[in-house]
Amino acid sequence: GSPGARLDNRLRVVNDQYFPKRSGNAFANRALDGFLRRRGVDRVLLAGVFAHACVRATARGALRLGYRVAILRDGVATTSDQRKEAALRRLREMGAELVTSDDVFLRGGERNRDR
């Protein structure tokens, strides 16, 4: 509910969905899982501010629910580069795939155009 936690209106699109997060794990809001399952989603791409906290908690929650998880390596941060690398290493050990924005938006787009 704090001003810094509000979604920037420039990111909103018609018919978008917003799921409030009241703990580190976004999947603690069960509506998120239901929404994704109804749409046949089986893989989630995560980005966020604290790789060692909320990103990790959400990745763990998604993995427990059976989702394949990819972490946007250049879309996460934390308090230091060392802490970020340690968090990314732990996420990979948990079963998350580490990807870059180029992997997702460039190469992924090229693969999608070929289909």
C-alpha positions in Angstrom: 0.0 0.0 0.0 2.9 2.4 0.2 3.5 4.8 -2.7 6.8 3.1 -3.7 5.0 -0.2 -4.0 2.4 1.0 -6.5 2.6 -0.3 -10.1 3.6 2.5 -12.4 0.6 3.4 -14.6 2.9 3.4 -17.7 3.2 -0.4 -17.2 -0.5 -1.0 -17.2 -2.3 -2.5 -20.3 -5.9 -3.2 -21.0 -7.2 -6.2 -19.1 -4.0 -6.6 -17.1 -4.0 -8.4 -13.8 -2.4 -7.3 -10.5 -1.8 -9.7 -7.6 -0.8 -7.9 -4.4 2.1 -9.5 -2.6 2.0 -9.5 1.2 5.0 -11.7 1.8 8.3 -12.5 0.0 6.7 -15.3 -2.0 4.3 -13.9 -4.6 2.7 -17.3 -4.8 1.5 -16.9 -1.2 -1.4 -15.1 -3.0 -3.1 -18.2 -4.3 -5.0 -16.2 -6.9 -1.7 -15.9 -8.9 -1.4 -19.7 -9.2 -5.0 -20.0 -10.2 -4.7 -17.3 -12.8 -1.6 -18.8 -14.4 -3.0 -22.4 -14.4 -6.3 -21.3 -16.0 -4.1 -19.9 -18.8 -1.9 -23.0 -19.2 1.2 -21.3 -18.0 3.9 -23.7 -16.9 7.0 -21.4 -16.8 7.5 -18.2 -15.0 10.2 -15.5 -15.6 11.2 -13.6 -12.5 12.8 -10.3 -12.0 13.0 -8.1 -8.9 14.9 -6.0 -6.5 16.2 -8.4 -3.9 17.5 -11.6 -5.5 18.4 -13.0 -2.1 14.9 -12.4 -0.6 11.7 -11.9 -2.5 13.0 -13.3 -5.8 14.3 -16.4 -4.1 11.1 -16.9 -2.1 8.9 -16.5 -5.2 11.1 -18.9 -7.1 10.9 -21.5 -4.3 7.1 -21.0 -4.2 6.8 -21.5 -8.0 9.0 -24.5 -8.0 7.0 -26.1 -5.2 3.9 -25.6 -7.3 5.5 -27.3 -10.3 6.4 -24.3 -12.5 9.6 -24.2 -14.5 11.3 -21.0 -13.3 13.7 -18.7 -15.1 15.4 -15.8 -13.4 16.2 -12.8 -15.5 19.8 -12.5 -14.5 20.1 -8.8 -15.5 16.7 -8.1 -14.1 17.5 -8.7 -10.4 19.6 -6.9 -7.9 20.5 -6.9 -4.3 22.8 -5.0 -1.9 26.1 -6.0 -3.6 27.4 -7.8 -6.7 28.8 -10.6 -4.5 25.5 -11.1 -2.8 23.7 -11.1 -6.2 26.0 -13.8 -7.6 25.6 -15.9 -4.4 21.8 -15.5 -4.7 21.9 -16.5 -8.4 24.0 -19.5 -7.6 21.5 -20.6 -4.9 18.6 -20.1 -7.3 20.3 -22.2 -9.9 20.9 -24.9 -7.3 17.2 -24.8 -6.4 16.4 -25.6 -10.1 15.8 -22.2 -11.6 17.2 -21.5 -15.0 19.3 -18.3 -15.3 18.6 -16.2 -18.4 19.4 -12.7 -19.7 17.2 -10.2 -21.3 18.9 -10.9 -24.6 18.0 -14.6 -24.2 14.4 -13.7 -23.7 13.7 -10.7 -25.9 16.2 -11.2 -28.7 16.9 -14.8 -29.2 13.5 -15.8 -27.9 11.9 -13.5 -30.3 13.9 -14.9 -33.2 12.9 -18.4 -32.3 9.2 -17.4 -32.1 9.3 -15.8 -35.5 10.7 -19.0 -37.0 7.6 -21.0 -35.8 
